[in-house]
Amino acid sequence: MNQRKAILWAAALGAIIGAAAVRPDVRHITARIPALARDPVMRTYQGFFYAAIAGWMIFSLYWEIAARNAAPAKTSESNGSRAVHVTMSNLAALLVIAPIRGLGRLWPAFIPVMAAGLAVEAVGLALALWARHHLGRNWSGEISVKVDHELIRSGPYRWLRHPIYTGLLTMYVGSTLVTGERLAVIGVAVAVFAYWRKIRLEEANLKTAFGADYAAYEQTTWALVPGVF
């Protein structure tokens, strides 16, 4: 099972368990006041949550299909290094998506905030898919150098060296706004660390593969966020 499929299953499992048991304060409220169970606003809260899950499922499905056209790897990172990243990214996804109230909520379920979260997640999804399209056969889940590997500079790669990671982290932040859970903030922190680690390893690998070309590319681009990092 590859990383994206593992994330999809982990998120889906967390969603099912959470929706049945603890979904954000709505079940607690409606259990006390049955009339609210018929309130369309209350039902909307859960609608936002499932819409956030759908965004991750779209991402995972596209990744699964696109991965079939990836070029074979010439060299790649160790299984241990890969396992570290997969473990951290799956943990981050569970903390962000699974509706677990281990540390309570950051704020009450509030439709404008949840709507903003979905919009942020959608922007992240669009960026990740756009970048994946331009990366083409050069994409790999693990850190590797492909056969006939090319240094891509088109699409979002004109400005960012790792736009897929930018898109993913944006999706994590958007989902956190939707769920509103404190655990989700920890999940975002785990994701940031996981991708910071991967960027360091990946850039060292690309410098070895492309030498001066990659060094020049670094001088004209940002890693994740223009003007920041």
MOFENFEN-V64626 format. One line per field, one symbol per residue. ss: DSSP state (@ for helix, = for strand, . for the rest). psi: psi as a letter, one per 20 degrees, with the letter a starting at -180 (. if undefined). burial: + if it has 24 or more other ideal C-beta (glycine too) atoms within 12 Angstrom, else -. A space follows every 10 residues. Layout:
ss: ???
psi: ???
burial: ???
This chain:
ss: ..@@@@@@@@ @@@@@@@@@@ @....@@@@@ @@.@@@@@.@ @@@@@@@@@@ @@@@@@@@@@ @@@@@@@@@. ..====..@@ @@@@@@@@@@ @@@@@@@... ....=..... @@@@@@@@@@ @@@@@@@@@@ @@@@@@@@.. ...===.... ....@@@@.= ..@@@@@@@@ @@@@@@@@@. =@@@@@@@@@ @@@@@@@@@@ @@@@@@@@@@ .@@@@@@@@. .=.......
psi: prghhggghg ggghgggghh gjqoighggh hhnhhhhiph gghhghgggh hgghghhggh ggggghhhjq qqqgqrrqhg gghggggghg gggghggpmp lhjaqhrqoo ghghghghgg ghgggggghg ghghhciiqq hrorprpkpq opjrciihhq hlhghggghh gggghhhghj qhhhhhgggg gggghgghgg gghhghhhhi chghghhhij rqggopig.
burial: --++++++++ ++-++--++- -++++++--- ---------- -+--++++++ ++++++++++ -+++-+---+ -----++--- -+--++-+++ ++++++++++ +---+---+- +-++--++++ ++++++++++ +++++--+++ ++++++--+- ++---++-++ ++++++++++ ++++++++++ +-++++++-+ ++-++-+++- +++-++--++ ---+--+--- +-+++----
